[in-house]
Amino acid sequence: MKTFSATPADIDKKWILIDAEGVVLGRLASIVAMRLRGKHKPSFTPNMDMGDNVIIINADKVQMTGNKRADKKYYWHTGHPGGIKHRTAGELLDGKYPERVVTAAVKRMLPGNRLARTQMTNLRVYAGAEHPHEAQSPEVLDVKSMNSKNTRS
């Protein structure tokens, strides 16, 4: 039996809709990263973009366990000497762009290579409940019901 290696003709991309309201951030990010890479498919090939297009709504209502909302820090550097800055996860979630917390979590669960950067273009994250991708008729993936630990009350 020969090893199967997918070609671009074998790739079948779907659209998936995930509601992040009440879902734990790390568990959501690991499920989304797996879907973006295509590891849930039996025809997974590591060097091909096999993953689905993922839409995440209600990213501003994502949950964190423990004190991560207050203690977890996101750092960046301005480029000037002594220019390291940070914001907590709570400040980002309450701020202007709360979807960046979910995007950063998913990005950090993908490998750091060119293919992962291409796969990140298949992710769309929205802070509210509306999204402009109704024409693609996405399938709803219920992350809350997959495991009881995926939600936080």
DRENTORKOL-3810 file (N, C-alpha, C; in nm, 4 decimals):
REM DRENTORKOL-3810
@n.u->0.0842; n.v->-0.1179; n.w->0.0000; ca.u->0.0000; ca.v->0.0000; ca.w->0.0000; c.u->0.0887; c.v->0.1242; c.w->0.0000
@n.u->0.0608; n.v->0.2172; n.w->-0.0913; ca.u->0.1415; ca.v->0.3382; ca.w->-0.1009; c.u->0.0860; c.v->0.4477; c.w->-0.0100
@n.u->0.1740; n.v->0.5350; n.w->0.0339; ca.u->0.1335; ca.v->0.6478; ca.w->0.1172; c.u->0.0616; c.v->0.7505; c.w->0.0321
@n.u->-0.0523; n.v->0.7968; n.w->0.0814; ca.u->-0.1311; ca.v->0.8961; ca.w->0.0091; c.u->-0.0741; c.v->1.0349; c.w->0.0360
@n.u->-0.0531; n.v->1.1119; n.w->-0.0685; ca.u->-0.0097; ca.v->1.2499; ca.w->-0.0574; c.u->-0.1037; c.v->1.3354; c.w->-0.1408
@n.u->-0.1701; n.v->1.4293; n.w->-0.0769; ca.u->-0.2726; ca.v->1.5087; ca.w->-0.1441; c.u->-0.2115; c.v->1.6056; c.w->-0.2449
@n.u->-0.2850; n.v->1.6291; n.w->-0.3505; ca.u->-0.2486; ca.v->1.7283; ca.w->-0.4509; c.u->-0.3527; c.v->1.8412; c.w->-0.4429
@n.u->-0.3270; n.v->1.9552; n.w->-0.5065; ca.u->-0.4262; ca.v->2.0630; ca.w->-0.5017; c.u->-0.5642; c.v->2.0222; c.w->-0.5535
@n.u->-0.5726; n.v->1.9249; n.w->-0.6417; ca.u->-0.7024; ca.v->1.8790; ca.w->-0.6926; c.u->-0.7801; c.v->1.8013; c.w->-0.5862
@n.u->-0.7105; n.v->1.7430; n.w->-0.4882; ca.u->-0.7761; ca.v->1.6634; ca.w->-0.3846; c.u->-0.8321; c.v->1.7476; c.w->-0.2709
@n.u->-0.7971; n.v->1.8743; n.w->-0.2647; ca.u->-0.8345; ca.v->1.9578; ca.w->-0.1503; c.u->-0.9798; c.v->2.0010; c.w->-0.1620
@n.u->-1.0552; n.v->1.9787; n.w->-0.0541; ca.u->-1.1957; ca.v->2.0178; ca.w->-0.0464; c.u->-1.2121; c.v->2.1044; c.w->0.0783
@n.u->-1.2274; n.v->2.2346; n.w->0.0586; ca.u->-1.2394; ca.v->2.3276; ca.w->0.1704; c.u->-1.3856; c.v->2.3529; c.w->0.2026
@n.u->-1.4169; n.v->2.3545; n.w->0.3323; ca.u->-1.5510; ca.v->2.3870; ca.w->0.3804; c.u->-1.5442; c.v->2.5181; c.w->0.4574
@n.u->-1.6599; n.v->2.5724; n.w->0.4866; ca.u->-1.6702; ca.v->2.6900; ca.w->0.5713; c.u->-1.7320; c.v->2.6467; c.w->0.7037
@n.u->-1.6699; n.v->2.6880; n.w->0.8138; ca.u->-1.7152; ca.v->2.6472; ca.w->0.9469; c.u->-1.7399; c.v->2.7716; c.w->1.0299
@n.u->-1.8515; n.v->2.7741; n.w->1.1019; ca.u->-1.8872; ca.v->2.8853; ca.w->1.1895; c.u->-1.8795; c.v->2.8384; c.w->1.3344
@n.u->-1.8065; n.v->2.9130; n.w->1.4176; ca.u->-1.7912; ca.v->2.8791; ca.w->1.5589; c.u->-1.8341; c.v->2.9986; c.w->1.6423
@n.u->-1.9226; n.v->2.9736; n.w->1.7390; ca.u->-1.9645; ca.v->3.0766; ca.w->1.8337; c.u->-1.8762; c.v->3.0656; c.w->1.9573
@n.u->-1.7988; n.v->3.1713; n.w->1.9864; ca.u->-1.7010; ca.v->3.1679; ca.w->2.0953; c.u->-1.7581; c.v->3.2133; c.w->2.2284
@n.u->-1.8864; n.v->3.2407; n.w->2.2349; ca.u->-1.9448; ca.v->3.2915; ca.w->2.3594; c.u->-1.9399; c.v->3.1859; c.w->2.4690
@n.u->-1.8690; n.v->3.2161; n.w->2.5787; ca.u->-1.8593; ca.v->3.1264; ca.w->2.6928; c.u->-1.7595; c.v->3.0138; c.w->2.6767
@n.u->-1.6847; n.v->3.0093; n.w->2.5678; ca.u->-1.5880; ca.v->2.9022; ca.w->2.5436; c.u->-1.4510; c.v->2.9449; c.w->2.5961
@n.u->-1.3779; n.v->2.8501; n.w->2.6552; ca.u->-1.2440; ca.v->2.8774; ca.w->2.7067; c.u->-1.1497; c.v->2.9018; c.w->2.5897
@n.u->-1.0691; n.v->3.0070; n.w->2.6006; ca.u->-0.9859; ca.v->3.0554; ca.w->2.4902; c.u->-0.8891; c.v->2.9496; c.w->2.4369
@n.u->-0.8129; n.v->2.8841; n.w->2.5227; ca.u->-0.7127; ca.v->2.7881; ca.w->2.4771; c.u->-0.7735; c.v->2.6673; c.w->2.4094
@n.u->-0.8854; n.v->2.6202; n.w->2.4595; ca.u->-0.9517; ca.v->2.5050; ca.w->2.3992; c.u->-1.0111; c.v->2.5421; c.w->2.2632
@n.u->-1.0651; n.v->2.6625; n.w->2.2529; ca.u->-1.1154; ca.v->2.7111; ca.w->2.1250; c.u->-1.0016; c.v->2.7232; c.w->2.0241
@n.u->-0.8894; n.v->2.7809; n.w->2.0675; ca.u->-0.7764; ca.v->2.8028; ca.w->1.9767; c.u->-0.7184; c.v->2.6719; c.w->1.9257
@n.u->-0.7122; n.v->2.5693; n.w->2.0107; ca.u->-0.6557; ca.v->2.4418; ca.w->1.9654; c.u->-0.7471; c.v->2.3733; c.w->1.8644
@n.u->-0.8782; n.v->2.3841; n.w->1.8824; ca.u->-0.9728; ca.v->2.3249; ca.w->1.7874; c.u->-0.9663; c.v->2.3989; c.w->1.6539
@n.u->-0.9589; n.v->2.5324; n.w->1.6597; ca.u->-0.9534; ca.v->2.6127; ca.w->1.5374; c.u->-0.8227; c.v->2.5876; c.w->1.4631
@n.u->-0.7107; n.v->2.5780; n.w->1.5357; ca.u->-0.5813; ca.v->2.5529; ca.w->1.4717; c.u->-0.5807; c.v->2.4171; c.w->1.4005
@n.u->-0.6428; n.v->2.3189; n.w->1.4625; ca.u->-0.6514; ca.v->2.1866; ca.w->1.3998; c.u->-0.7347; c.v->2.1940; c.w->1.2713
@n.u->-0.8447; n.v->2.2693; n.w->1.2746; ca.u->-0.9301; ca.v->2.2844; ca.w->1.1565; c.u->-0.8596; c.v->2.3623; c.w->1.0460
@n.u->-0.7822; n.v->2.4648; n.w->1.0831; ca.u->-0.7108; ca.v->2.5445; ca.w->0.9827; c.u->-0.6033; c.v->2.4629; c.w->0.9119
@n.u->-0.5362; n.v->2.3751; n.w->0.9850; ca.u->-0.4328; ca.v->2.2910; ca.w->0.9243; c.u->-0.4907; c.v->2.1750; c.w->0.8460
@n.u->-0.6117; n.v->2.1297; n.w->0.8821; ca.u->-0.6734; ca.v->2.0169; ca.w->0.8135; c.u->-0.6414; c.v->1.8840; c.w->0.8782
@n.u->-0.5964; n.v->1.8857; n.w->1.0038; ca.u->-0.5579; ca.v->1.7613; ca.w->1.0702; c.u->-0.6775; c.v->1.6731; c.w->1.1048
@n.u->-0.7979; n.v->1.7270; n.w->1.0955; ca.u->-0.9175; ca.v->1.6482; ca.w->1.1225; c.u->-0.9587; c.v->1.5629; c.w->1.0024
@n.u->-0.8915; n.v->1.5809; n.w->0.8896; ca.u->-0.9260; ca.v->1.5070; ca.w->0.7684; c.u->-0.8361; c.v->1.3842; c.w->0.7534
@n.u->-0.8902; n.v->1.2748; n.w->0.7032; ca.u->-0.8067; ca.v->1.1551; ca.w->0.6834; c.u->-0.7028; c.v->1.1732; c.w->0.5730
@n.u->-0.7230; n.v->1.2708; n.w->0.4850; ca.u->-0.6288; ca.v->1.2941; ca.w->0.3760; c.u->-0.5265; c.v->1.4024; c.w->0.4104
@n.u->-0.5020; n.v->1.4273; n.w->0.5381; ca.u->-0.4106; ca.v->1.5334; ca.w->0.5817; c.u->-0.2713; c.v->1.5134; c.w->0.5238
@n.u->-0.2197; n.v->1.6184; n.w->0.4641; ca.u->-0.0830; ca.v->1.6210; ca.w->0.4128; c.u->-0.0152; c.v->1.7433; c.w->0.4734
@n.u->0.0971; n.v->1.7254; n.w->0.5448; ca.u->0.1558; ca.v->1.8364; ca.w->0.6203; c.u->0.2021; c.v->1.9545; c.w->0.5358
@n.u->0.2360; n.v->1.9329; n.w->0.4090; ca.u->0.2904; ca.v->2.0414; ca.w->0.3283; c.u->0.1868; c.v->2.1074; c.w->0.2376
@n.u->0.0593; n.v->2.0786; n.w->0.2587; ca.u->-0.0472; ca.v->2.1377; ca.w->0.1774; c.u->-0.1454; c.v->2.2117; c.w->0.2681
@n.u->-0.2077; n.v->2.3140; n.w->0.2123; ca.u->-0.3108; ca.v->2.3876; ca.w->0.2859; c.u->-0.4421; c.v->2.3122; c.w->0.2695
@n.u->-0.4658; n.v->2.2170; n.w->0.3598; ca.u->-0.5824; ca.v->2.1299; ca.w->0.3520; c.u->-0.7000; c.v->2.1805; c.w->0.4343
@n.u->-0.6750; n.v->2.2808; n.w->0.5196; ca.u->-0.7721; ca.v->2.3205; ca.w->0.6210; c.u->-0.8948; c.v->2.3903; c.w->0.5671
@n.u->-0.9917; n.v->2.4057; n.w->0.6556; ca.u->-1.1171; ca.v->2.4706; ca.w->0.6229; c.u->-1.1072; c.v->2.6206; c.w->0.6501
@n.u->-1.2049; n.v->2.6940; n.w->0.5994; ca.u->-1.2194; ca.v->2.8357; ca.w->0.6308; c.u->-1.3017; c.v->2.8453; c.w->0.7583
@n.u->-1.2506; n.v->2.9144; n.w->0.8587; ca.u->-1.3151; ca.v->2.9198; ca.w->0.9894; c.u->-1.3594; c.v->3.0626; c.w->1.0188
@n.u->-1.4859; n.v->3.0757; n.w->1.0608; ca.u->-1.5416; ca.v->3.2038; ca.w->1.1026; c.u->-1.5711; c.v->3.1928; c.w->1.2514
@n.u->-1.5176; n.v->3.2856; n.w->1.3307; ca.u->-1.5444; ca.v->3.2886; ca.w->1.4742; c.u->-1.6226; c.v->3.4154; c.w->1.5049
@n.u->-1.7390; n.v->3.3993; n.w->1.5695; ca.u->-1.8186; ca.v->3.5145; ca.w->1.6100; c.u->-1.8200; c.v->3.5234; c.w->1.7626
@n.u->-1.8578; n.v->3.6387; n.w->1.8138; ca.u->-1.8630; ca.v->3.6673; ca.w->1.9583; c.u->-1.7270; c.v->3.6475; c.w->2.0242
@n.u->-1.6210; n.v->3.6926; n.w->1.9595; ca.u->-1.4860; ca.v->3.6770; ca.w->2.0142; c.u->-1.4659; c.v->3.7605; c.w->2.1397
@n.u->-1.5468; n.v->3.8645; n.w->2.1588; ca.u->-1.5328; ca.v->3.9469; ca.w->2.2780; c.u->-1.5910; c.v->3.8803; c.w->2.4024
@n.u->-1.6643; n.v->3.7691; n.w->2.3848; ca.u->-1.7264; ca.v->3.6995; ca.w->2.4977; c.u->-1.6544; c.v->3.5694; c.w->2.5324
@n.u->-1.5307; n.v->3.5542; n.w->2.4867; ca.u->-1.4528; ca.v->3.4344; ca.w->2.5149; c.u->-1.4128; c.v->3.4357; c.w->2.6626
@n.u->-1.3990; n.v->3.3172; n.w->2.7219; ca.u->-1.3672; ca.v->3.3051; ca.w->2.8643; c.u->-1.2221; c.v->3.2634; c.w->2.8841
@n.u->-1.1681; n.v->3.2952; n.w->3.0015; ca.u->-1.0348; ca.v->3.2510; ca.w->3.0404; c.u->-1.0446; c.v->3.1922; c.w->3.1800
@n.u->-0.9662; n.v->3.0878; n.w->3.2058; ca.u->-0.9686; ca.v->3.0239; ca.w->3.3365; c.u->-0.8727; c.v->3.0944; c.w->3.4305
@n.u->-0.8963; n.v->3.0780; n.w->3.5590; ca.u->-0.8068; ca.v->3.1355; ca.w->3.6592; c.u->-0.8054; c.v->3.2869; c.w->3.6536
@n.u->-0.6877; n.v->3.3458; n.w->3.6767; ca.u->-0.6721; ca.v->3.4909; ca.w->3.6748; c.u->-0.6110; c.v->3.5400; c.w->3.5444
@n.u->-0.6236; n.v->3.4613; n.w->3.4364; ca.u->-0.5569; ca.v->3.4975; ca.w->3.3119; c.u->-0.6059; c.v->3.6301; c.w->3.2554
@n.u->-0.7317; n.v->3.6620; n.w->3.2771; ca.u->-0.7852; ca.v->3.7880; ca.w->3.2247; c.u->-0.7095; c.v->3.9088; c.w->3.2810
@n.u->-0.6654; n.v->3.8989; n.w->3.4047; ca.u->-0.5927; ca.v->4.0094; ca.w->3.4682; c.u->-0.4414; c.v->3.9920; c.w->3.4606
@n.u->-0.3923; n.v->3.8677; n.w->3.4569; ca.u->-0.2482; ca.v->3.8428; ca.w->3.4667; c.u->-0.1794; c.v->3.8212; c.w->3.3324
@n.u->-0.2497; n.v->3.7682; n.w->3.2332; ca.u->-0.1873; ca.v->3.7390; ca.w->3.1036; c.u->-0.1563; c.v->3.8690; c.w->3.0311
@n.u->-0.0323; n.v->3.8828; n.w->2.9871; ca.u->0.0105; ca.v->4.0069; ca.w->2.9218; c.u->0.0514; c.v->3.9808; c.w->2.7776
@n.u->0.0157; n.v->4.0733; n.w->2.6914; ca.u->0.0554; ca.v->4.0708; ca.w->2.5512; c.u->0.1574; c.v->4.1826; c.w->2.5320
@n.u->0.2788; n.v->4.1457; n.w->2.4911; ca.u->0.3887; ca.v->4.2402; ca.w->2.4783; c.u->0.4103; c.v->4.2810; c.w->2.3335
@n.u->0.4620; n.v->4.4029; n.w->2.3142; ca.u->0.5119; ca.v->4.4483; ca.w->2.1854; c.u->0.6205; c.v->4.5507; c.w->2.2107
@n.u->0.6994; n.v->4.5760; n.w->2.1099; ca.u->0.8106; ca.v->4.6695; ca.w->2.1228; c.u->0.7943; c.v->4.7796; c.w->2.0202
@n.u->0.8167; n.v->4.9037; n.w->2.0624; ca.u->0.7974; ca.v->5.0181; ca.w->1.9749; c.u->0.9119; c.v->5.0353; c.w->1.8763
@n.u->1.0259; n.v->4.9739; n.w->1.9039; ca.u->1.1428; ca.v->4.9908; ca.w->1.8194; c.u->1.2423; c.v->5.0897; c.w->1.8767
@n.u->1.2023; n.v->5.1581; n.w->1.9818; ca.u->1.2916; ca.v->5.2537; ca.w->2.0479; c.u->1.3543; c.v->5.1885; c.w->2.1709
@n.u->1.4701; n.v->5.2369; n.w->2.2155; ca.u->1.5318; ca.v->5.1798; ca.w->2.3365; c.u->1.4387; c.v->5.1908; c.w->2.4563
@n.u->1.4217; n.v->5.0790; n.w->2.5256; ca.u->1.3317; ca.v->5.0763; ca.w->2.6414; c.u->1.1854; c.v->5.0832; c.w->2.6031
@n.u->1.1537; n.v->5.0489; n.w->2.4803; ca.u->1.0180; ca.v->5.0666; ca.w->2.4310; c.u->0.9313; c.v->4.9434; c.w->2.4397
@n.u->0.9537; n.v->4.8557; n.w->2.5386; ca.u->0.8670; ca.v->4.7386; ca.w->2.5532; c.u->0.7389; c.v->4.7819; c.w->2.6236
@n.u->0.6263; n.v->4.7400; n.w->2.5692; ca.u->0.4978; ca.v->4.7760; ca.w->2.6264; c.u->0.4133; c.v->4.6500; c.w->2.6392
@n.u->0.3076; n.v->4.6601; n.w->2.7191; ca.u->0.2193; ca.v->4.5442; ca.w->2.7353; c.u->0.0790; c.v->4.5895; c.w->2.7693
@n.u->-0.0159; n.v->4.5007; n.w->2.7423; ca.u->-0.1543; ca.v->4.5156; ca.w->2.7842; c.u->-0.2001; c.v->4.3802; c.w->2.8361
@n.u->-0.2905; n.v->4.3812; n.w->2.9313; ca.u->-0.3433; ca.v->4.2559; ca.w->2.9822; c.u->-0.4520; c.v->4.2057; c.w->2.8874
@n.u->-0.4867; n.v->4.0791; n.w->2.9024; ca.u->-0.5906; ca.v->4.0198; ca.w->2.8178; c.u->-0.7250; c.v->4.0882; c.w->2.8418
@n.u->-0.7517; n.v->4.1264; n.w->2.9661; ca.u->-0.8762; ca.v->4.1965; ca.w->2.9974; c.u->-0.8855; c.v->4.3311; c.w->2.9284
@n.u->-0.7734; n.v->4.4036; n.w->2.9241; ca.u->-0.7726; ca.v->4.5330; ca.w->2.8564; c.u->-0.7977; c.v->4.5162; c.w->2.7067
@n.u->-0.7395; n.v->4.4129; n.w->2.6469; ca.u->-0.7619; ca.v->4.3885; ca.w->2.5039; c.u->-0.9063; c.v->4.3484; c.w->2.4760
@n.u->-0.9628; n.v->4.2602; n.w->2.5613; ca.u->-1.1002; ca.v->4.2145; ca.w->2.5403; c.u->-1.2013; c.v->4.3266; c.w->2.5606
@n.u->-1.1699; n.v->4.4211; n.w->2.6494; ca.u->-1.2603; ca.v->4.5338; ca.w->2.6727; c.u->-1.2325; c.v->4.6507; c.w->2.5801
@n.u->-1.1260; n.v->4.6425; n.w->2.5014; ca.u->-1.0839; ca.v->4.7529; ca.w->2.4175; c.u->-1.1514; c.v->4.7549; c.w->2.2810
@n.u->-1.0832; n.v->4.8190; n.w->2.1866; ca.u->-1.1393; ca.v->4.8425; ca.w->2.0542; c.u->-1.1369; c.v->4.7183; c.w->1.9659
@n.u->-1.0344; n.v->4.6332; n.w->1.9811; ca.u->-1.0188; ca.v->4.5147; ca.w->1.8963; c.u->-1.0097; c.v->4.3876; c.w->1.9807
@n.u->-1.1207; n.v->4.3394; n.w->2.0376; ca.u->-1.1141; ca.v->4.2194; ca.w->2.1217; c.u->-1.0849; c.v->4.0914; c.w->2.0438
@n.u->-1.1045; n.v->4.0930; n.w->1.9120; ca.u->-1.0788; ca.v->3.9729; ca.w->1.8317; c.u->-0.9311; c.v->3.9403; c.w->1.8222
@n.u->-0.8436; n.v->4.0338; n.w->1.8565; ca.u->-0.6994; ca.v->4.0099; ca.w->1.8484; c.u->-0.6519; c.v->3.9064; c.w->1.9496
@n.u->-0.7232; n.v->3.8910; n.w->2.0601; ca.u->-0.6860; ca.v->3.7902; ca.w->2.1600; c.u->-0.7045; c.v->3.6506; c.w->2.1007
@n.u->-0.8161; n.v->3.6276; n.w->2.0339; ca.u->-0.8441; ca.v->3.4973; ca.w->1.9727; c.u->-0.7482; c.v->3.4724; c.w->1.8564
@n.u->-0.7242; n.v->3.5743; n.w->1.7755; ca.u->-0.6336; ca.v->3.5604; ca.w->1.6615; c.u->-0.4926; c.v->3.5247; c.w->1.7073
@n.u->-0.4443; n.v->3.5911; n.w->1.8127; ca.u->-0.3097; ca.v->3.5634; ca.w->1.8635; c.u->-0.3003; c.v->3.4226; c.w->1.9204
@n.u->-0.4054; n.v->3.3767; n.w->1.9896; ca.u->-0.4041; ca.v->3.2427; ca.w->2.0472; c.u->-0.3982; c.v->3.1358; c.w->1.9386
@n.u->-0.4750; n.v->3.1542; n.w->1.8310; ca.u->-0.4749; ca.v->3.0571; ca.w->1.7214; c.u->-0.3407; c.v->3.0608; c.w->1.6484
@n.u->-0.2894; n.v->3.1805; n.w->1.6230; ca.u->-0.1629; ca.v->3.1947; ca.w->1.5509; c.u->-0.0490; c.v->3.1266; c.w->1.6249
@n.u->-0.0499; n.v->3.1342; n.w->1.7570; ca.u->0.0576; ca.v->3.0755; ca.w->1.8365; c.u->0.0453; c.v->2.9244; c.w->1.8472
@n.u->-0.0676; n.v->2.8673; n.w->1.8077; ca.u->-0.0830; ca.v->2.7214; ca.w->1.8074; c.u->-0.0494; c.v->2.6602; c.w->1.6718
@n.u->-0.0182; n.v->2.7434; n.w->1.5740; ca.u->0.0246; ca.v->2.6951; ca.w->1.4432; c.u->0.1766; c.v->2.6980; c.w->1.4361
@n.u->0.2361; n.v->2.6166; n.w->1.3510; ca.u->0.3820; ca.v->2.6224; ca.w->1.3368; c.u->0.4248; c.v->2.7568; c.w->1.2787
@n.u->0.5479; n.v->2.7977; n.w->1.3062; ca.u->0.5946; ca.v->2.9279; ca.w->1.2601; c.u->0.6601; c.v->2.9204; c.w->1.1241
@n.u->0.5834; n.v->2.8948; n.w->1.0202; ca.u->0.6397; ca.v->2.8854; ca.w->0.8850; c.u->0.5488; c.v->2.9533; c.w->0.7831
@n.u->0.5891; n.v->2.9514; n.w->0.6573; ca.u->0.5124; ca.v->3.0198; ca.w->0.5531; c.u->0.3748; c.v->2.9585; c.w->0.5335
@n.u->0.3650; n.v->2.8277; n.w->0.5453; ca.u->0.2357; ca.v->2.7620; ca.w->0.5270; c.u->0.1369; c.v->2.8051; c.w->0.6351
@n.u->0.1840; n.v->2.8197; n.w->0.7582; ca.u->0.0959; ca.v->2.8624; ca.w->0.8664; c.u->0.0463; c.v->3.0049; c.w->0.8432
@n.u->0.1314; n.v->3.0891; n.w->0.7867; ca.u->0.0880; ca.v->3.2256; ca.w->0.7561; c.u->-0.0196; c.v->3.2256; c.w->0.6480
@n.u->-0.0092; n.v->3.1344; n.w->0.5540; ca.u->-0.1134; ca.v->3.1195; ca.w->0.4525; c.u->-0.2413; c.v->3.0654; c.w->0.5141
@n.u->-0.2282; n.v->2.9708; n.w->0.6061; ca.u->-0.3459; ca.v->2.9129; ca.w->0.6707; c.u->-0.4169; c.v->3.0140; c.w->0.7596
@n.u->-0.3450; n.v->3.1099; n.w->0.8142; ca.u->-0.4084; ca.v->3.2131; ca.w->0.8972; c.u->-0.5002; c.v->3.3034; c.w->0.8153
@n.u->-0.4790; n.v->3.3108; n.w->0.6832; ca.u->-0.5686; ca.v->3.3915; ca.w->0.6005; c.u->-0.7063; c.v->3.3266; c.w->0.5866
@n.u->-0.7189; n.v->3.1990; n.w->0.6250; ca.u->-0.8479; ca.v->3.1299; ca.w->0.6209; c.u->-0.9277; c.v->3.1489; c.w->0.7491
@n.u->-0.8762; n.v->3.2294; n.w->0.8423; ca.u->-0.9442; ca.v->3.2552; ca.w->0.9695; c.u->-1.0054; c.v->3.3937; c.w->0.9661
@n.u->-1.1333; n.v->3.4017; n.w->1.0026; ca.u->-1.2012; ca.v->3.5312; ca.w->1.0152; c.u->-1.2607; c.v->3.5384; c.w->1.1546
@n.u->-1.2255; n.v->3.6426; n.w->1.2282; ca.u->-1.2705; ca.v->3.6584; ca.w->1.3665; c.u->-1.3486; c.v->3.7882; c.w->1.3775
@n.u->-1.4663; n.v->3.7808; n.w->1.4393; ca.u->-1.5517; ca.v->3.8975; ca.w->1.4566; c.u->-1.5914; c.v->3.9100; c.w->1.6028
@n.u->-1.5896; n.v->4.0341; n.w->1.6541; ca.u->-1.6212; ca.v->4.0592; ca.w->1.7939; c.u->-1.7702; c.v->4.0391; c.w->1.8219
@n.u->-1.8549; n.v->4.0751; n.w->1.7280; ca.u->-1.9990; ca.v->4.0638; ca.w->1.7477; c.u->-2.0556; c.v->3.9355; c.w->1.6914
@n.u->-2.1894; n.v->3.9306; n.w->1.6859; ca.u->-2.2583; ca.v->3.8103; ca.w->1.6392; c.u->-2.2801; c.v->3.8103; c.w->1.4884
@n.u->-2.2577; n.v->3.9240; n.w->1.4211; ca.u->-2.2806; ca.v->3.9313; ca.w->1.2773; c.u->-2.1506; c.v->3.9043; c.w->1.2013
@n.u->-2.1659; n.v->3.8452; n.w->1.0835; ca.u->-2.0518; ca.v->3.8241; ca.w->0.9947; c.u->-2.1005; c.v->3.8327; c.w->0.8501
@n.u->-2.0127; n.v->3.8766; n.w->0.7581; ca.u->-2.0544; ca.v->3.8957; ca.w->0.6191; c.u->-2.0367; c.v->3.7732; c.w->0.5294
@n.u->-2.0362; n.v->3.6531; n.w->0.5846; ca.u->-2.0070; ca.v->3.5335; ca.w->0.5063; c.u->-2.1272; c.v->3.4392; c.w->0.4957
@n.u->-2.2481; n.v->3.4939; n.w->0.4970; ca.u->-2.3685; ca.v->3.4111; ca.w->0.4864; c.u->-2.3775; c.v->3.3418; c.w->0.3507
@n.u->-2.3228; n.v->3.4027; n.w->0.2473; ca.u->-2.3311; ca.v->3.3452; ca.w->0.1127; c.u->-2.2550; c.v->3.2134; c.w->0.1018
@n.u->-2.1546; n.v->3.1920; n.w->0.1883; ca.u->-2.0786; ca.v->3.0675; ca.w->0.1853; c.u->-2.1525; c.v->2.9545; c.w->0.2577
@n.u->-2.2636; n.v->2.9842; n.w->0.3218; ca.u->-2.3443; ca.v->2.8902; ca.w->0.4003; c.u->-2.2558; c.v->2.8005; c.w->0.4880
@n.u->-2.1931; n.v->2.8602; n.w->0.5911; ca.u->-2.1024; ca.v->2.7829; ca.w->0.6761; c.u->-2.1760; c.v->2.6833; c.w->0.7647
@n.u->-2.1090; n.v->2.5709; n.w->0.7914; ca.u->-2.1611; ca.v->2.4718; ca.w->0.8851; c.u->-2.1291; c.v->2.5187; c.w->1.0269
@n.u->-2.2230; n.v->2.5003; n.w->1.1180; ca.u->-2.2012; ca.v->2.5415; ca.w->1.2564; c.u->-2.1313; c.v->2.4283; c.w->1.3307
@n.u->-2.0208; n.v->2.4615; n.w->1.3973; ca.u->-1.9470; ca.v->2.3659; ca.w->1.4792; c.u->-1.9687; c.v->2.4050; c.w->1.6251
@n.u->-2.0359; n.v->2.3199; n.w->1.7015; ca.u->-2.0678; ca.v->2.3499; ca.w->1.8407; c.u->-1.9525; c.v->2.3044; c.w->1.9300
@n.u->-1.8644; n.v->2.3966; n.w->1.9639; ca.u->-1.7472; ca.v->2.3659; ca.w->2.0452; c.u->-1.7876; c.v->2.3408; c.w->2.1905
@n.u->-1.8952; n.v->2.4057; n.w->2.2359; ca.u->-1.9391; ca.v->2.3902; ca.w->2.3748; c.u->-1.9778; c.v->2.2463; c.w->2.4071
@n.u->-2.0428; n.v->2.1786; n.w->2.3128; ca.u->-2.0918; ca.v->2.0441; ca.w->2.3405; c.u->-1.9874; c.v->1.9355; c.w->2.3188
@n.u->-1.8692; n.v->1.9697; n.w->2.2645; ca.u->-1.7662; ca.v->1.8695; ca.w->2.2422; c.u->-1.7120; c.v->1.8133; c.w->2.3730
@n.u->-1.6960; n.v->1.9000; n.w->2.4729; ca.u->-1.6394; ca.v->1.8600; ca.w->2.6006; c.u->-1.6928; c.v->1.9537; c.w->2.7061
@n.u->-1.7224; n.v->1.9017; n.w->2.8246; ca.u->-1.7778; ca.v->1.9882; ca.w->2.9297; c.u->-1.6750; c.v->2.0902; c.w->2.9788
@n.u->-1.5459; n.v->2.0631; n.w->2.9588; ca.u->-1.4427; ca.v->2.1571; ca.w->3.0026; c.u->-1.4260; c.v->2.2738; c.w->2.9064
@n.u->-1.4912; n.v->2.2696; n.w->2.7896; ca.u->-1.4770; ca.v->2.3764; ca.w->2.6922; c.u->-1.5491; c.v->2.5032; c.w->2.7323
@n.u->-1.6399; n.v->2.4951; n.w->2.8294; ca.u->-1.7160; ca.v->2.6129; ca.w->2.8709; c.u->-1.6782; c.v->2.6519; c.w->3.0127
@n.u->-1.7055; n.v->2.7758; n.w->3.0427; ca.u->-1.6812; ca.v->2.8305; ca.w->3.1755; c.u->-1.8048; c.v->2.9090; c.w->3.2132
@n.u->-1.8581; n.v->2.8878; n.w->3.3304; ca.u->-1.9795; ca.v->2.9602; ca.w->3.3677; c.u->-1.9493; c.v->3.0919; c.w->3.4339
END
